[in-house]
Amino acid sequence: MTLPRQTGFFGHPAGLRTLFFAELWERFSYYGMRALLVLFMTAPIAAGGLGWDVAKAGPIYGLYTAMVYLFSLPGGWIADRLIGQRSAVFWGGVLIMCGHIVLAIPFEASFLPGLGFVVLGTGLLKPNISTMVGHLYAPDDERRDAGFSIFYIAINIGALLAPLVTASLAQEQWFKDVLTGWGMSPASSWHWGFGATAVGMALGLIWYVVDGKTLGDAGMKPAVTDAADAAKAKRQFWTAAAVILGFVALVAALQVSGTITLTTQSVSNAFGVFLLLAVLAFFSWLLLDRSWTTEERKRLVVTAVLFLGAAVFWSVFEQAGSTLTLFAERSTQNELLGMSFGSGKWQSVNSLWVVILAPIFAWLWVRLASRNPSSTAKFSLGLVFVSASFILMVPAAQLAASGDRVGWWWLLGCYFLQTIGEMCISPVGLSAMTKLAPARIGSMMMGVWFMATSVGNFIGGQVASVYEKFSLPQLFGVVGLYALVFAGVMALLVKPIKRMLART
Ligand code: GLN
């Protein structure tokens, strides 16, 4: 394969520019919609929402965000074996755009199919665009890590801008007045928010195609080139698709005939069991495979430990879209300099902190040089910070318990602590996975990393479902303690892991 042009974007390959803006807009559409998701589901029908209670909205939020990331595994597999990353990213973008267009249609029936399209599309796009960043550099190119940091900033610029746009359209009075002026129902404002995310994805797709020449032939072909293997992969794909569709059709038929009654909770519980079994089966298969060398097996054990830390971290962190959004909506003064703003905008704050803090952390890790803590130690630290973010919210929740709204600085501080935690976990984890993975399963490790996010999102959604059942100080306190316990577990593992990796 010829490497794409090696300069042209801040001293990085020009292809990074193409992927930077494509991912920026993809994340714009993902986070723009996520900012509204729980709010739209729980808003009263008269206000244009679905009028669902939190106990139903929480698991749906968790299921949706968990599936988005879980589909990264098949998404990576399809690119590797069938169509190559280049097409996978394109078709993923098309599916995401279609999903958001469907969500923009103001009918309740459009909601779940719209989410389904976004799940399939993101599964195809997200892991493969990240892998393509790696393809831009020669294996020994020292700019690779910096390239990933620039890419992480793109993610967060998209995530920062999106809620500002979508929450303004969906929640603020000025846009409702505009709609009324156009003779439309102000309650349809949510769907304009969803529509904006479709426009974002369309811009990303246009950019990806028009600027695509910078990518050379990166990701043009599947990694599997042997004709017999390709034919086998095709058969496996169609068999899996038929089994899944058959299963869905069977469950739908049983539901329609009244043989079974599916509730959000039962589907969510079943998915939880499935996810747990999938993770256990995957790691058992990985660790029990006899073909690994002793060295490789040790590194795989470390990936399993990091997976655990990451899943716990994301389960707390990803509550930004669920419990913390509900707290912003119901218990925070959403007002700055005398101007009020939609609660969905809070979801921009983490990304704002990332854009500010990421360069500081990049500098810090380099500065620490040989004293740079191990990945396990950084994961433990990340968990301490995310735990602190929820413990900080305990007094805020106590203040809010009297019915008063608390000042915006509580959530600002909470997101500050969470972002410090994210800096210790997210870029560190991505790079650790690529370093620890045995070469022949390199790309699958990207899928494994996102599987930890999937587990985390699922648990995060479950927590939201009990938002109204527990007293808030208690709920936030328990979440904080849970993260702290796992911070302790990771801290205890730092030395044994160091010793294990040092032993040859
Ligand atoms: N915020 C990052 C992104 O959107 C990381 C998300 C995650 O893995 N939980 O890509």
Residues whose N, C-alpha, C, O or C-beta is under 5 A from the ligand:
A	BS01	LIG	I155 T453
